[in-house]
Amino acid sequence: MYLTRHATPSGPRWARDGHYLPASFNLRLALELPAAAARELLAVLPAGEPATDPTLPPLEPEQEVWASGVTYLRSRDARMAESVVKDIYDLVYEAERPELFFKAAGWRVAGPGEPIRVRRDSAWNVPEPELVAVFTRTLEIVGYTAGNDVSSRSIEGANPLYLPQAKIYDGATALGPGIVIHEFAQSPALPIRLVIRRGDAVVFTGETSTAQMKRSPDDLVRWLGRELAFPWGGFLMTGTGIVPPDDFTLQPGDRVQITVGQLTLENLVI
């Protein structure tokens, strides 16, 4: 099953496999349920006319996006290289407790084709392509989408306490184009690819796989929900394994294309 959210003349509307679901449906209704019941509901909802309107980010405005850090070895190495306080990233990579942080409220999230931004007070900015787990109120993963955790490496590298400023600002989060619904635990490793274009030139490409993750998405979601309630479900970025070289920074006009499994998310940097 594949869910998308669309901008129709009468307001946002969800679709399943390219056909509109009832106008009264919103994703909260499904994610308030346990995973098996959520999948069953999504499967039996009646679908109507083809969904031809532009796509929106695949979440409701009041839902939250959280993020994980240092879940791939490449991410640990890059964070240690950029930071003046290097050992903390090695420690969190080896620790039982993961790094988790708030990324965006749903209403701040960019969708496919919408612009993303780099901070004007940062000289070193990168996209971070990530598998994003979609989970229910009961902390069960029901599917995934693709995400871009746009980040300021210079701000975070100056002091780890600046992480919120490096990660949370207007235009720093993109999700989409839709949600693949299935039993995530039974999924094979998913390929992840990043392509950055500047004008007609490709200025960076990179590839990895979710098989390279040290921590599983299920484990990350369980840690996130230990002392936090998610009554409408939520979204968790599971970390990046692709890091551009130290001499690369995003520029306005760049186009960032992220592919996770069968999903491709593209955004213009402004």
N, C-alpha and C positions, 0 to 999 in steps of 0.2 A: 504494500500500500504506500501511496505517496501523497502527502498533504501539501497544498499550497494555499497562500492567502492572497487575495486580490483586491485591487481598488476598483470597486464597481460604482456606477452613478448613485446607487443608494447606500454606499458605505462599504467598509471592508467585509469580505465574504470568503469563507474557506471552500476549498475544492478537494475532492479525492480522485486521484488518477485522471485529472483533467476535466472533471465535471463538478459543477457546483453542488455543495451540500445545502441543506435547508438554511435559510437566512438566519434562523434563530440559533444556529450552532456556533459556539466558540470553543477554542481549544481548552479553556478552563474546565468545561464540562467533562471532557475525556480525562484530563490529567488529575482531576479530583478523585478518580477511581483507582483501584489497584490495576496493575499493568494488564492482566488478562482481561479484565472487564473493559478497560479502555480500548484495547484492540478489538474486542467484540463489538463495542458500541460503534467504533469507526467503520467496521466492516458492514454493519447492518443499516446504517443511515442511508436514506434514499438519496440518490444522486440525480441531478437534473441536466440542465443544458450545459454545453461545453463552456469551460472557463477560459474566456478569451481576453479578459481585462488584464492590465499590467499587474505584475506580482509585487507584493509587499514583503517586508521581513516576516518570517513565519512564527510569530508569537504575538500575544496580546499585549497592549500597552502597560498593563499592571504586572505582568510577569517579569522575573528577574533573570539576568545573565550573570553568572559567577565564572571564575576562571581558576585554573591550576597552573602552578609554575614548577619548573625543574622536574618534569616528568620524563624527559628524554635526556640521554647522556650529552647529546649535542647542545641542548639548552643549558645544562649545567656548565659545560665548558665555556660557552659564550658569555653567560652571566658572570662567571669568575673572571674572564678576560676583561670585561668592561668595568668591573667594580673595583673600587679601592678597598673594599672589605671582602676579600675573596673567599674566606673559609666558610662563610655562612651558607653559600650555595652548595658546597660540597657536603656540609652537614645536613642540609634539608634533603638532598638527593638520597642520602643513606638512611635518613631517619624514618621511623614508622609513620609519624604524622606528616602529611603533605602540606605544601604551601597552597593556601586557598585565599582568594580575595574577590571582593565585589567588582564587577566590571561595568554593568549598565542596567538601568531600568528599561523595560521593553519599549517605551516611547522614545528612547534615545537611539535605538538601534537602526542602522541603515540596512536596506534590503538590496537585492540584486539590481545593479545598474545605478544605485544611488551613490552620492559622493561620500568619501571618507576624508579625514583631515590629518595633517601633522601639526603638532604644537608650534606656534610661532616663536616660542621662547626656547626651542630646542634645535640643535644643529645636527642631531643624529637620530633618525626615526626609521623604523622598519615595520613591515607587516609581519604578522605571525599566523601562518595557516594552521588551523586546528580542527580536529574532530570535536563536534559539540554534542554531548549527550543530552537527550531530552528525557526528563524523568517525571514521575508522578508524585502526588502527595505522599505516597508510601515509599518514596525513594527507590522506585524500580524504573529502570531504563526501558522506554518503549520504542526508541528510535534515535536517529541522529540527523544532524544537519552540518553544513560547513560553516566555519567562522573565521573571521579575521580579527585578531587581538592586536590592533595597531598600538605601537609602543614607542616611547621615547627612551632610547638606550642611554643617552647622555644624562638625563635627569635621574633615572634609576641608578645608573652607575656611579653618580656623584655621592649618593647616600641611599641605602635601602629603605630608609624611612620616607623617601620621596616616592615610593611605589605608587600610591594613589594618584599623584600628579602625573606620573609617567604613563599610567594606564587608563585613567578615568577623565575624559574631557569630551567635548562635543566632537562627534565624528570619529571616535576611536573604536567603535564596535560595528561590525557588519555580520549578518547571518543570512543564510539562504542557499539556493533559491527556494527549497522546500524541506520537508521532513520525510525521511524514509522510515516507515513504521515496520518494525519486525522484532523478533526476539534477539536482542543484541548479543546475548551470551553465546548464541549459536553462530555468530557471524565469523567469517574468516578475517584475517588481517586486511585492513583497508589501505590502499595506496593513497598518499597525500602528495600533491604537486603544487608548486608555486612558480608562476611566471610573471615577471614584471616587465612591462613595455614602456619605453620612453620614445614617443613619436613612432617611427617605423621600426625601431630597433628593440630587440630583446636585451635588456641590461642585466637580467638575473633569472636563472632557473634553478630549481632544487627539487629533490624528491626524497621521500622517506616512506615509512609504513607504520601503522599503529602497532605492528609486531615489535617495534623498537621501544615501546613504552615500558618504563619500569613498573608503573602502577596501572592497574586496570581501571577502566571507567567506572565499573561498579564500586570498586574500593573508594575511589575519589568521591563519588556521590554519597556513599555511606558516611564518610568523614564530614562532608559538607552538612549533612542533615543531623549530625549528632546533637547539636544544641540550637538548630534553626528549623522552624516550621516552614513548609512550602505548600500552603493550602491549595494553590492552583498549579502545582507542579513547577518545574523550572528548567533552566538550561545551564549546562556546565561545560565550559571550554576545557579541554583535557591536556593542554600544553602543546608546545611546538617542538618539532625535531628538525626544522629547517631555519637556519639563521644566515642571512646574507653576510658577506665579509665586512670587516671593520671599516673599510673605506667607502661603503655604500650607505647612502641615505635616500629616503623617498623624497621626491620633489613634486610640487603641484604640476598636474598634467600627466603624471604616471598613471598607467592602468595596471591594476593588480588582479590577477586571476588565480583563484585557489580552487583546486579540485580535490575532493575527498570522496573516495569511492566513485559513485556514479554522479555526484553532484558537482557543479561548477558555479562558483560565485565570482562575479567580476564587479569591480568598483573603480571609479575615477578618483584620484587624489586631487583635492582642491586646496 
